[in-house]
Amino acid sequence: MAWIKTINEDEAAGPLAKIYDGTKRSWGGVDHIIKAHSLNMAALRSVMLFYKGLMHGDCDLSLAQREMIAVTVSVLNECEY
């Protein structure tokens, strides 16, 4: 759980609800990294644009390889997610 104030899925409205709906995971929730930006829509939009470019932009790496790098970095950072 994030240590900062966030907006939960059931409280989201308008553009935030739309972003949450588009980023829900198979377990039915939204990743904490998305929620951590929920109080600042400009920051959230920037993070989403960066993420889409990083994970789905033109690159010689496959999505699976990009995911493996992300997992490795998260483990090295002792990230719980």
PyMOL Python script that loads the backbone (N, CA, C, O; Angstrom):
from pymol import cmd

cmd.read_pdbstr("""\
ATOM      1  N   MET A   1       0.842  -1.178   0.000  1.00  0.00           N
ATOM      2  CA  MET A   1       0.000   0.000   0.000  1.00  0.00           C
ATOM      3  C   MET A   1       0.885   1.237   0.000  1.00  0.00           C
ATOM      4  O   MET A   1       1.918   1.273   0.669  1.00  0.00           O
ATOM      5  N   ALA A   2       0.475   2.246  -0.751  1.00  0.00           N
ATOM      6  CA  ALA A   2       1.224   3.496  -0.796  1.00  0.00           C
ATOM      7  C   ALA A   2       1.133   4.223   0.535  1.00  0.00           C
ATOM      8  O   ALA A   2       0.129   4.124   1.241  1.00  0.00           O
ATOM      9  N   TRP A   3       2.172   4.944   0.867  1.00  0.00           N
ATOM     10  CA  TRP A   3       2.203   5.705   2.119  1.00  0.00           C
ATOM     11  C   TRP A   3       1.672   7.108   1.940  1.00  0.00           C
ATOM     12  O   TRP A   3       1.562   7.860   2.908  1.00  0.00           O
ATOM     13  N   ILE A   4       1.345   7.466   0.727  1.00  0.00           N
ATOM     14  CA  ILE A   4       0.810   8.794   0.468  1.00  0.00           C
ATOM     15  C   ILE A   4      -0.677   8.678   0.183  1.00  0.00           C
ATOM     16  O   ILE A   4      -1.185   7.599  -0.124  1.00  0.00           O
ATOM     17  N   LYS A   5      -1.357   9.794   0.288  1.00  0.00           N
ATOM     18  CA  LYS A   5      -2.799   9.786   0.016  1.00  0.00           C
ATOM     19  C   LYS A   5      -3.027   9.471  -1.457  1.00  0.00           C
ATOM     20  O   LYS A   5      -2.378  10.036  -2.336  1.00  0.00           O
ATOM     21  N   THR A   6      -3.950   8.570  -1.705  1.00  0.00           N
ATOM     22  CA  THR A   6      -4.301   8.185  -3.072  1.00  0.00           C
ATOM     23  C   THR A   6      -5.815   8.114  -3.193  1.00  0.00           C
ATOM     24  O   THR A   6      -6.539   8.150  -2.197  1.00  0.00           O
ATOM     25  N   ILE A   7      -6.266   8.014  -4.408  1.00  0.00           N
ATOM     26  CA  ILE A   7      -7.695   7.835  -4.677  1.00  0.00           C
ATOM     27  C   ILE A   7      -7.902   6.382  -5.075  1.00  0.00           C
ATOM     28  O   ILE A   7      -7.296   5.908  -6.036  1.00  0.00           O
ATOM     29  N   ASN A   8      -8.747   5.679  -4.349  1.00  0.00           N
ATOM     30  CA  ASN A   8      -9.040   4.275  -4.640  1.00  0.00           C
ATOM     31  C   ASN A   8      -9.943   4.141  -5.858  1.00  0.00           C
ATOM     32  O   ASN A   8     -10.591   5.100  -6.277  1.00  0.00           O
ATOM     33  N   GLU A   9      -9.975   2.943  -6.414  1.00  0.00           N
ATOM     34  CA  GLU A   9     -10.777   2.692  -7.604  1.00  0.00           C
ATOM     35  C   GLU A   9     -12.248   3.062  -7.394  1.00  0.00           C
ATOM     36  O   GLU A   9     -12.870   3.653  -8.276  1.00  0.00           O
ATOM     37  N   ASP A  10     -12.793   2.724  -6.253  1.00  0.00           N
ATOM     38  CA  ASP A  10     -14.219   2.984  -6.014  1.00  0.00           C
ATOM     39  C   ASP A  10     -14.531   4.458  -5.761  1.00  0.00           C
ATOM     40  O   ASP A  10     -15.700   4.842  -5.726  1.00  0.00           O
ATOM     41  N   GLU A  11     -13.502   5.289  -5.585  1.00  0.00           N
ATOM     42  CA  GLU A  11     -13.687   6.725  -5.373  1.00  0.00           C
ATOM     43  C   GLU A  11     -13.361   7.547  -6.611  1.00  0.00           C
ATOM     44  O   GLU A  11     -13.644   8.745  -6.649  1.00  0.00           O
ATOM     45  N   ALA A  12     -12.770   6.921  -7.622  1.00  0.00           N
ATOM     46  CA  ALA A  12     -12.327   7.634  -8.817  1.00  0.00           C
ATOM     47  C   ALA A  12     -13.517   8.075  -9.654  1.00  0.00           C
ATOM     48  O   ALA A  12     -14.515   7.364  -9.773  1.00  0.00           O
ATOM     49  N   ALA A  13     -13.389   9.265 -10.231  1.00  0.00           N
ATOM     50  CA  ALA A  13     -14.436   9.803 -11.099  1.00  0.00           C
ATOM     51  C   ALA A  13     -13.788  10.488 -12.296  1.00  0.00           C
ATOM     52  O   ALA A  13     -12.599  10.807 -12.268  1.00  0.00           O
ATOM     53  N   GLY A  14     -14.565  10.710 -13.336  1.00  0.00           N
ATOM     54  CA  GLY A  14     -14.109  11.447 -14.507  1.00  0.00           C
ATOM     55  C   GLY A  14     -12.898  10.819 -15.176  1.00  0.00           C
ATOM     56  O   GLY A  14     -12.842   9.601 -15.343  1.00  0.00           O
ATOM     57  N   PRO A  15     -11.910  11.659 -15.568  1.00  0.00           N
ATOM     58  CA  PRO A  15     -10.729  11.153 -16.280  1.00  0.00           C
ATOM     59  C   PRO A  15      -9.937  10.118 -15.473  1.00  0.00           C
ATOM     60  O   PRO A  15      -9.378   9.184 -16.049  1.00  0.00           O
ATOM     61  N   LEU A  16      -9.888  10.274 -14.161  1.00  0.00           N
ATOM     62  CA  LEU A  16      -9.159   9.305 -13.340  1.00  0.00           C
ATOM     63  C   LEU A  16      -9.835   7.942 -13.400  1.00  0.00           C
ATOM     64  O   LEU A  16      -9.155   6.922 -13.513  1.00  0.00           O
ATOM     65  N   ALA A  17     -11.147   7.909 -13.328  1.00  0.00           N
ATOM     66  CA  ALA A  17     -11.880   6.640 -13.425  1.00  0.00           C
ATOM     67  C   ALA A  17     -11.622   5.975 -14.776  1.00  0.00           C
ATOM     68  O   ALA A  17     -11.500   4.753 -14.859  1.00  0.00           O
ATOM     69  N   LYS A  18     -11.542   6.783 -15.826  1.00  0.00           N
ATOM     70  CA  LYS A  18     -11.281   6.241 -17.159  1.00  0.00           C
ATOM     71  C   LYS A  18      -9.878   5.622 -17.220  1.00  0.00           C
ATOM     72  O   LYS A  18      -9.698   4.543 -17.784  1.00  0.00           O
ATOM     73  N   ILE A  19      -8.900   6.302 -16.646  1.00  0.00           N
ATOM     74  CA  ILE A  19      -7.535   5.751 -16.617  1.00  0.00           C
ATOM     75  C   ILE A  19      -7.509   4.481 -15.778  1.00  0.00           C
ATOM     76  O   ILE A  19      -6.909   3.486 -16.183  1.00  0.00           O
ATOM     77  N   TYR A  20      -8.141   4.502 -14.634  1.00  0.00           N
ATOM     78  CA  TYR A  20      -8.193   3.304 -13.782  1.00  0.00           C
ATOM     79  C   TYR A  20      -8.831   2.138 -14.537  1.00  0.00           C
ATOM     80  O   TYR A  20      -8.322   1.018 -14.502  1.00  0.00           O
ATOM     81  N   ASP A  21      -9.940   2.403 -15.214  1.00  0.00           N
ATOM     82  CA  ASP A  21     -10.623   1.336 -15.964  1.00  0.00           C
ATOM     83  C   ASP A  21      -9.711   0.749 -17.042  1.00  0.00           C
ATOM     84  O   ASP A  21      -9.761  -0.450 -17.315  1.00  0.00           O
ATOM     85  N   GLY A  22      -8.886   1.587 -17.647  1.00  0.00           N
ATOM     86  CA  GLY A  22      -8.001   1.129 -18.704  1.00  0.00           C
ATOM     87  C   GLY A  22      -6.720   0.457 -18.206  1.00  0.00           C
ATOM     88  O   GLY A  22      -5.981  -0.140 -18.989  1.00  0.00           O
ATOM     89  N   THR A  23      -6.463   0.558 -16.902  1.00  0.00           N
ATOM     90  CA  THR A  23      -5.221  -0.018 -16.365  1.00  0.00           C
ATOM     91  C   THR A  23      -5.464  -1.097 -15.312  1.00  0.00           C
ATOM     92  O   THR A  23      -4.524  -1.559 -14.666  1.00  0.00           O
ATOM     93  N   LYS A  24      -6.720  -1.499 -15.138  1.00  0.00           N
ATOM     94  CA  LYS A  24      -7.002  -2.556 -14.160  1.00  0.00           C
ATOM     95  C   LYS A  24      -6.295  -3.841 -14.556  1.00  0.00           C
ATOM     96  O   LYS A  24      -6.249  -4.215 -15.728  1.00  0.00           O
ATOM     97  N   ARG A  25      -5.754  -4.495 -13.565  1.00  0.00           N
ATOM     98  CA  ARG A  25      -5.020  -5.738 -13.768  1.00  0.00           C
ATOM     99  C   ARG A  25      -5.961  -6.926 -13.670  1.00  0.00           C
ATOM    100  O   ARG A  25      -7.133  -6.772 -13.327  1.00  0.00           O
ATOM    101  N   SER A  26      -5.452  -8.094 -13.968  1.00  0.00           N
ATOM    102  CA  SER A  26      -6.263  -9.315 -13.958  1.00  0.00           C
ATOM    103  C   SER A  26      -6.837  -9.608 -12.579  1.00  0.00           C
ATOM    104  O   SER A  26      -7.855 -10.291 -12.473  1.00  0.00           O
ATOM    105  N   TRP A  27      -6.209  -9.109 -11.526  1.00  0.00           N
ATOM    106  CA  TRP A  27      -6.699  -9.326 -10.164  1.00  0.00           C
ATOM    107  C   TRP A  27      -7.787  -8.316  -9.787  1.00  0.00           C
ATOM    108  O   TRP A  27      -8.320  -8.369  -8.678  1.00  0.00           O
ATOM    109  N   GLY A  28      -8.121  -7.399 -10.701  1.00  0.00           N
ATOM    110  CA  GLY A  28      -9.248  -6.495 -10.497  1.00  0.00           C
ATOM    111  C   GLY A  28      -8.921  -5.135  -9.919  1.00  0.00           C
ATOM    112  O   GLY A  28      -9.823  -4.325  -9.706  1.00  0.00           O
ATOM    113  N   GLY A  29      -7.649  -4.866  -9.661  1.00  0.00           N
ATOM    114  CA  GLY A  29      -7.276  -3.576  -9.092  1.00  0.00           C
ATOM    115  C   GLY A  29      -6.300  -2.825  -9.981  1.00  0.00           C
ATOM    116  O   GLY A  29      -5.926  -3.277 -11.063  1.00  0.00           O
ATOM    117  N   VAL A  30      -5.901  -1.662  -9.481  1.00  0.00           N
ATOM    118  CA  VAL A  30      -4.965  -0.786 -10.188  1.00  0.00           C
ATOM    119  C   VAL A  30      -3.641  -0.797  -9.426  1.00  0.00           C
ATOM    120  O   VAL A  30      -3.625  -0.756  -8.196  1.00  0.00           O
ATOM    121  N   ASP A  31      -2.535  -0.852 -10.164  1.00  0.00           N
ATOM    122  CA  ASP A  31      -1.220  -0.851  -9.525  1.00  0.00           C
ATOM    123  C   ASP A  31      -1.022   0.401  -8.672  1.00  0.00           C
ATOM    124  O   ASP A  31      -1.534   1.473  -8.993  1.00  0.00           O
ATOM    125  N   HIS A  32      -0.275   0.249  -7.586  1.00  0.00           N
ATOM    126  CA  HIS A  32      -0.026   1.362  -6.668  1.00  0.00           C
ATOM    127  C   HIS A  32       0.733   2.505  -7.336  1.00  0.00           C
ATOM    128  O   HIS A  32       0.545   3.666  -6.972  1.00  0.00           O
ATOM    129  N   ILE A  33       1.581   2.193  -8.304  1.00  0.00           N
ATOM    130  CA  ILE A  33       2.328   3.248  -8.991  1.00  0.00           C
ATOM    131  C   ILE A  33       1.378   4.192  -9.728  1.00  0.00           C
ATOM    132  O   ILE A  33       1.659   5.385  -9.849  1.00  0.00           O
ATOM    133  N   ILE A  34       0.271   3.670 -10.213  1.00  0.00           N
ATOM    134  CA  ILE A  34      -0.743   4.510 -10.861  1.00  0.00           C
ATOM    135  C   ILE A  34      -1.466   5.325  -9.801  1.00  0.00           C
ATOM    136  O   ILE A  34      -1.640   6.534  -9.954  1.00  0.00           O
ATOM    137  N   LYS A  35      -1.882   4.675  -8.737  1.00  0.00           N
ATOM    138  CA  LYS A  35      -2.601   5.365  -7.662  1.00  0.00           C
ATOM    139  C   LYS A  35      -1.757   6.453  -7.008  1.00  0.00           C
ATOM    140  O   LYS A  35      -2.292   7.459  -6.541  1.00  0.00           O
ATOM    141  N   ALA A  36      -0.430   6.254  -6.973  1.00  0.00           N
ATOM    142  CA  ALA A  36       0.448   7.234  -6.332  1.00  0.00           C
ATOM    143  C   ALA A  36       0.393   8.589  -7.033  1.00  0.00           C
ATOM    144  O   ALA A  36       0.759   9.609  -6.449  1.00  0.00           O
ATOM    145  N   HIS A  37      -0.063   8.600  -8.278  1.00  0.00           N
ATOM    146  CA  HIS A  37      -0.177   9.841  -9.034  1.00  0.00           C
ATOM    147  C   HIS A  37      -1.634  10.313  -9.152  1.00  0.00           C
ATOM    148  O   HIS A  37      -1.921  11.248  -9.900  1.00  0.00           O
ATOM    149  N   SER A  38      -2.527   9.688  -8.438  1.00  0.00           N
ATOM    150  CA  SER A  38      -3.957   9.937  -8.619  1.00  0.00           C
ATOM    151  C   SER A  38      -4.406  11.340  -8.215  1.00  0.00           C
ATOM    152  O   SER A  38      -5.464  11.789  -8.655  1.00  0.00           O
ATOM    153  N   LEU A  39      -3.644  12.029  -7.404  1.00  0.00           N
ATOM    154  CA  LEU A  39      -4.019  13.383  -6.992  1.00  0.00           C
ATOM    155  C   LEU A  39      -3.472  14.454  -7.929  1.00  0.00           C
ATOM    156  O   LEU A  39      -3.768  15.638  -7.766  1.00  0.00           O
ATOM    157  N   ASN A  40      -2.679  14.041  -8.904  1.00  0.00           N
ATOM    158  CA  ASN A  40      -2.092  14.989  -9.841  1.00  0.00           C
ATOM    159  C   ASN A  40      -2.253  14.429 -11.253  1.00  0.00           C
ATOM    160  O   ASN A  40      -1.414  13.665 -11.730  1.00  0.00           O
ATOM    161  N   MET A  41      -3.331  14.815 -11.905  1.00  0.00           N
ATOM    162  CA  MET A  41      -3.647  14.253 -13.222  1.00  0.00           C
ATOM    163  C   MET A  41      -2.565  14.547 -14.258  1.00  0.00           C
ATOM    164  O   MET A  41      -2.299  13.709 -15.119  1.00  0.00           O
ATOM    165  N   ALA A  42      -1.932  15.726 -14.192  1.00  0.00           N
ATOM    166  CA  ALA A  42      -0.865  16.044 -15.149  1.00  0.00           C
ATOM    167  C   ALA A  42       0.292  15.067 -14.982  1.00  0.00           C
ATOM    168  O   ALA A  42       0.836  14.572 -15.970  1.00  0.00           O
ATOM    169  N   ALA A  43       0.671  14.788 -13.741  1.00  0.00           N
ATOM    170  CA  ALA A  43       1.749  13.838 -13.476  1.00  0.00           C
ATOM    171  C   ALA A  43       1.338  12.439 -13.919  1.00  0.00           C
ATOM    172  O   ALA A  43       2.141  11.717 -14.511  1.00  0.00           O
ATOM    173  N   LEU A  44       0.102  12.051 -13.640  1.00  0.00           N
ATOM    174  CA  LEU A  44      -0.376  10.721 -14.022  1.00  0.00           C
ATOM    175  C   LEU A  44      -0.348  10.550 -15.542  1.00  0.00           C
ATOM    176  O   LEU A  44       0.090   9.517 -16.048  1.00  0.00           O
ATOM    177  N   ARG A  45      -0.807  11.548 -16.251  1.00  0.00           N
ATOM    178  CA  ARG A  45      -0.779  11.467 -17.723  1.00  0.00           C
ATOM    179  C   ARG A  45       0.652  11.344 -18.229  1.00  0.00           C
ATOM    180  O   ARG A  45       0.919  10.580 -19.157  1.00  0.00           O
ATOM    181  N   SER A  46       1.577  12.091 -17.625  1.00  0.00           N
ATOM    182  CA  SER A  46       2.987  12.018 -18.029  1.00  0.00           C
ATOM    183  C   SER A  46       3.572  10.638 -17.754  1.00  0.00           C
ATOM    184  O   SER A  46       4.290  10.088 -18.590  1.00  0.00           O
ATOM    185  N   VAL A  47       3.269  10.082 -16.593  1.00  0.00           N
ATOM    186  CA  VAL A  47       3.761   8.748 -16.246  1.00  0.00           C
ATOM    187  C   VAL A  47       3.203   7.709 -17.211  1.00  0.00           C
ATOM    188  O   VAL A  47       3.928   6.818 -17.654  1.00  0.00           O
ATOM    189  N   MET A  48       1.932   7.817 -17.535  1.00  0.00           N
ATOM    190  CA  MET A  48       1.312   6.859 -18.449  1.00  0.00           C
ATOM    191  C   MET A  48       1.932   6.957 -19.844  1.00  0.00           C
ATOM    192  O   MET A  48       2.171   5.934 -20.485  1.00  0.00           O
ATOM    193  N   LEU A  49       2.192   8.162 -20.315  1.00  0.00           N
ATOM    194  CA  LEU A  49       2.808   8.358 -21.626  1.00  0.00           C
ATOM    195  C   LEU A  49       4.222   7.772 -21.635  1.00  0.00           C
ATOM    196  O   LEU A  49       4.618   7.110 -22.594  1.00  0.00           O
ATOM    197  N   PHE A  50       4.978   8.017 -20.566  1.00  0.00           N
ATOM    198  CA  PHE A  50       6.327   7.470 -20.434  1.00  0.00           C
ATOM    199  C   PHE A  50       6.284   5.945 -20.420  1.00  0.00           C
ATOM    200  O   PHE A  50       7.056   5.293 -21.123  1.00  0.00           O
ATOM    201  N   TYR A  51       5.382   5.377 -19.619  1.00  0.00           N
ATOM    202  CA  TYR A  51       5.266   3.917 -19.513  1.00  0.00           C
ATOM    203  C   TYR A  51       4.927   3.289 -20.862  1.00  0.00           C
ATOM    204  O   TYR A  51       5.537   2.298 -21.263  1.00  0.00           O
ATOM    205  N   LYS A  52       3.960   3.866 -21.550  1.00  0.00           N
ATOM    206  CA  LYS A  52       3.562   3.305 -22.855  1.00  0.00           C
ATOM    207  C   LYS A  52       4.717   3.338 -23.841  1.00  0.00           C
ATOM    208  O   LYS A  52       4.923   2.384 -24.591  1.00  0.00           O
ATOM    209  N   GLY A  53       5.474   4.434 -23.846  1.00  0.00           N
ATOM    210  CA  GLY A  53       6.624   4.523 -24.733  1.00  0.00           C
ATOM    211  C   GLY A  53       7.709   3.531 -24.361  1.00  0.00           C
ATOM    212  O   GLY A  53       8.310   2.899 -25.229  1.00  0.00           O
ATOM    213  N   LEU A  54       7.952   3.400 -23.078  1.00  0.00           N
ATOM    214  CA  LEU A  54       8.989   2.499 -22.592  1.00  0.00           C
ATOM    215  C   LEU A  54       8.654   1.038 -22.855  1.00  0.00           C
ATOM    216  O   LEU A  54       9.499   0.279 -23.331  1.00  0.00           O
ATOM    217  N   MET A  55       7.447   0.652 -22.551  1.00  0.00           N
ATOM    218  CA  MET A  55       7.067  -0.756 -22.643  1.00  0.00           C
ATOM    219  C   MET A  55       6.505  -1.167 -24.001  1.00  0.00           C
ATOM    220  O   MET A  55       6.562  -2.346 -24.353  1.00  0.00           O
ATOM    221  N   HIS A  56       5.970  -0.232 -24.764  1.00  0.00           N
ATOM    222  CA  HIS A  56       5.308  -0.601 -26.022  1.00  0.00           C
ATOM    223  C   HIS A  56       5.823   0.172 -27.234  1.00  0.00           C
ATOM    224  O   HIS A  56       5.311  -0.004 -28.340  1.00  0.00           O
ATOM    225  N   GLY A  57       6.832   1.029 -27.039  1.00  0.00           N
ATOM    226  CA  GLY A  57       7.387   1.805 -28.145  1.00  0.00           C
ATOM    227  C   GLY A  57       8.319   0.972 -29.014  1.00  0.00           C
ATOM    228  O   GLY A  57       8.609  -0.186 -28.712  1.00  0.00           O
ATOM    229  N   ASP A  58       8.776   1.578 -30.086  1.00  0.00           N
ATOM    230  CA  ASP A  58       9.697   0.897 -31.003  1.00  0.00           C
ATOM    231  C   ASP A  58      11.007   0.582 -30.294  1.00  0.00           C
ATOM    232  O   ASP A  58      11.641   1.464 -29.716  1.00  0.00           O
ATOM    233  N   CYS A  59      11.401  -0.675 -30.345  1.00  0.00           N
ATOM    234  CA  CYS A  59      12.611  -1.125 -29.664  1.00  0.00           C
ATOM    235  C   CYS A  59      12.945  -2.537 -30.131  1.00  0.00           C
ATOM    236  O   CYS A  59      12.063  -3.284 -30.556  1.00  0.00           O
ATOM    237  N   ASP A  60      14.214  -2.892 -30.050  1.00  0.00           N
ATOM    238  CA  ASP A  60      14.622  -4.249 -30.414  1.00  0.00           C
ATOM    239  C   ASP A  60      14.284  -5.272 -29.339  1.00  0.00           C
ATOM    240  O   ASP A  60      14.339  -6.475 -29.591  1.00  0.00           O
ATOM    241  N   LEU A  61      13.937  -4.810 -28.151  1.00  0.00           N
ATOM    242  CA  LEU A  61      13.576  -5.727 -27.065  1.00  0.00           C
ATOM    243  C   LEU A  61      12.106  -6.115 -27.161  1.00  0.00           C
ATOM    244  O   LEU A  61      11.257  -5.287 -27.492  1.00  0.00           O
ATOM    245  N   SER A  62      11.815  -7.370 -26.871  1.00  0.00           N
ATOM    246  CA  SER A  62      10.420  -7.825 -26.846  1.00  0.00           C
ATOM    247  C   SER A  62       9.764  -7.324 -25.556  1.00  0.00           C
ATOM    248  O   SER A  62      10.443  -6.894 -24.624  1.00  0.00           O
ATOM    249  N   LEU A  63       8.455  -7.388 -25.527  1.00  0.00           N
ATOM    250  CA  LEU A  63       7.741  -7.009 -24.306  1.00  0.00           C
ATOM    251  C   LEU A  63       8.169  -7.900 -23.147  1.00  0.00           C
ATOM    252  O   LEU A  63       8.341  -7.420 -22.026  1.00  0.00           O
ATOM    253  N   ALA A  64       8.339  -9.182 -23.405  1.00  0.00           N
ATOM    254  CA  ALA A  64       8.780 -10.106 -22.350  1.00  0.00           C
ATOM    255  C   ALA A  64      10.142  -9.694 -21.799  1.00  0.00           C
ATOM    256  O   ALA A  64      10.355  -9.739 -20.587  1.00  0.00           O
ATOM    257  N   GLN A  65      11.060  -9.297 -22.665  1.00  0.00           N
ATOM    258  CA  GLN A  65      12.377  -8.857 -22.207  1.00  0.00           C
ATOM    259  C   GLN A  65      12.267  -7.577 -21.375  1.00  0.00           C
ATOM    260  O   GLN A  65      12.943  -7.429 -20.357  1.00  0.00           O
ATOM    261  N   ARG A  66      11.417  -6.665 -21.817  1.00  0.00           N
ATOM    262  CA  ARG A  66      11.214  -5.417 -21.069  1.00  0.00           C
ATOM    263  C   ARG A  66      10.628  -5.712 -19.689  1.00  0.00           C
ATOM    264  O   ARG A  66      11.026  -5.102 -18.697  1.00  0.00           O
ATOM    265  N   GLU A  67       9.685  -6.648 -19.631  1.00  0.00           N
ATOM    266  CA  GLU A  67       9.095  -7.026 -18.350  1.00  0.00           C
ATOM    267  C   GLU A  67      10.137  -7.663 -17.434  1.00  0.00           C
ATOM    268  O   GLU A  67      10.143  -7.412 -16.229  1.00  0.00           O
ATOM    269  N   MET A  68      11.024  -8.492 -18.009  1.00  0.00           N
ATOM    270  CA  MET A  68      12.083  -9.110 -17.197  1.00  0.00           C
ATOM    271  C   MET A  68      13.015  -8.052 -16.610  1.00  0.00           C
ATOM    272  O   MET A  68      13.445  -8.167 -15.462  1.00  0.00           O
ATOM    273  N   ILE A  69      13.324  -7.035 -17.389  1.00  0.00           N
ATOM    274  CA  ILE A  69      14.158  -5.942 -16.891  1.00  0.00           C
ATOM    275  C   ILE A  69      13.432  -5.209 -15.767  1.00  0.00           C
ATOM    276  O   ILE A  69      14.032  -4.900 -14.738  1.00  0.00           O
ATOM    277  N   ALA A  70      12.154  -4.933 -15.957  1.00  0.00           N
ATOM    278  CA  ALA A  70      11.373  -4.233 -14.933  1.00  0.00           C
ATOM    279  C   ALA A  70      11.317  -5.032 -13.630  1.00  0.00           C
ATOM    280  O   ALA A  70      11.446  -4.467 -12.543  1.00  0.00           O
ATOM    281  N   VAL A  71      11.125  -6.342 -13.744  1.00  0.00           N
ATOM    282  CA  VAL A  71      11.084  -7.193 -12.548  1.00  0.00           C
ATOM    283  C   VAL A  71      12.436  -7.201 -11.853  1.00  0.00           C
ATOM    284  O   VAL A  71      12.505  -7.114 -10.627  1.00  0.00           O
ATOM    285  N   THR A  72      13.503  -7.305 -12.619  1.00  0.00           N
ATOM    286  CA  THR A  72      14.844  -7.309 -12.039  1.00  0.00           C
ATOM    287  C   THR A  72      15.124  -6.007 -11.295  1.00  0.00           C
ATOM    288  O   THR A  72      15.650  -6.028 -10.182  1.00  0.00           O
ATOM    289  N   VAL A  73      14.778  -4.880 -11.901  1.00  0.00           N
ATOM    290  CA  VAL A  73      14.975  -3.585 -11.249  1.00  0.00           C
ATOM    291  C   VAL A  73      14.143  -3.496  -9.971  1.00  0.00           C
ATOM    292  O   VAL A  73      14.623  -2.997  -8.953  1.00  0.00           O
ATOM    293  N   SER A  74      12.907  -3.973 -10.017  1.00  0.00           N
ATOM    294  CA  SER A  74      12.059  -3.954  -8.824  1.00  0.00           C
ATOM    295  C   SER A  74      12.652  -4.802  -7.705  1.00  0.00           C
ATOM    296  O   SER A  74      12.627  -4.401  -6.541  1.00  0.00           O
ATOM    297  N   VAL A  75      13.184  -5.970  -8.049  1.00  0.00           N
ATOM    298  CA  VAL A  75      13.810  -6.834  -7.039  1.00  0.00           C
ATOM    299  C   VAL A  75      15.028  -6.138  -6.449  1.00  0.00           C
ATOM    300  O   VAL A  75      15.201  -6.122  -5.231  1.00  0.00           O
ATOM    301  N   LEU A  76      15.866  -5.567  -7.293  1.00  0.00           N
ATOM    302  CA  LEU A  76      17.063  -4.875  -6.808  1.00  0.00           C
ATOM    303  C   LEU A  76      16.713  -3.688  -5.922  1.00  0.00           C
ATOM    304  O   LEU A  76      17.457  -3.365  -4.996  1.00  0.00           O
ATOM    305  N   ASN A  77      15.591  -3.039  -6.198  1.00  0.00           N
ATOM    306  CA  ASN A  77      15.119  -1.911  -5.395  1.00  0.00           C
ATOM    307  C   ASN A  77      14.301  -2.347  -4.190  1.00  0.00           C
ATOM    308  O   ASN A  77      13.786  -1.515  -3.444  1.00  0.00           O
ATOM    309  N   GLU A  78      14.184  -3.680  -4.003  1.00  0.00           N
ATOM    310  CA  GLU A  78      13.395  -4.248  -2.908  1.00  0.00           C
ATOM    311  C   GLU A  78      11.962  -3.735  -2.927  1.00  0.00           C
ATOM    312  O   GLU A  78      11.370  -3.441  -1.888  1.00  0.00           O
ATOM    313  N   CYS A  79      11.428  -3.637  -4.127  1.00  0.00           N
ATOM    314  CA  CYS A  79      10.052  -3.161  -4.331  1.00  0.00           C
ATOM    315  C   CYS A  79       9.099  -4.334  -4.090  1.00  0.00           C
ATOM    316  O   CYS A  79       9.336  -5.437  -4.582  1.00  0.00           O
ATOM    317  N   GLU A  80       8.050  -4.103  -3.354  1.00  0.00           N
ATOM    318  CA  GLU A  80       7.126  -5.185  -2.993  1.00  0.00           C
ATOM    319  C   GLU A  80       6.193  -5.596  -4.114  1.00  0.00           C
ATOM    320  O   GLU A  80       5.563  -6.650  -4.022  1.00  0.00           O
ATOM    321  N   TYR A  81       6.085  -4.821  -5.147  1.00  0.00           N
ATOM    322  CA  TYR A  81       5.189  -5.202  -6.231  1.00  0.00           C
ATOM    323  C   TYR A  81       5.967  -5.708  -7.384  1.00  0.00           C
ATOM    324  O   TYR A  81       5.387  -6.081  -8.404  1.00  0.00           O
TER     325      TYR A  81
END
""", "prot")
cmd.dss("prot")
cmd.show_as("cartoon", "prot")
cmd.util.cbc("prot")
cmd.orient("prot")
